[in-house]
């Protein structure tokens, strides 16, 4: 949320989405390293990225359908 304070209102959603995706990649790599000891196993990182992105897209679409989209 700190990032949202430093961008224009019209750019908040794309910037937050991009930042969240990048953080999902980093956290997936950290989880792979911590849980299985191998940072080069991209499957676990990709799974974290895929399901995180899918949940954000689904939530955004439901918000648009119900008329409550945006920040």
Buried (B, 14 or more C-beta within 10 A) or exposed (E): EEEBEEBEEEEBBEBBBEBBBEEBBEBBBEBBBEEEEEEEBBEBBEEBBEEBBEEBEEEBEEEEEEEEEEE
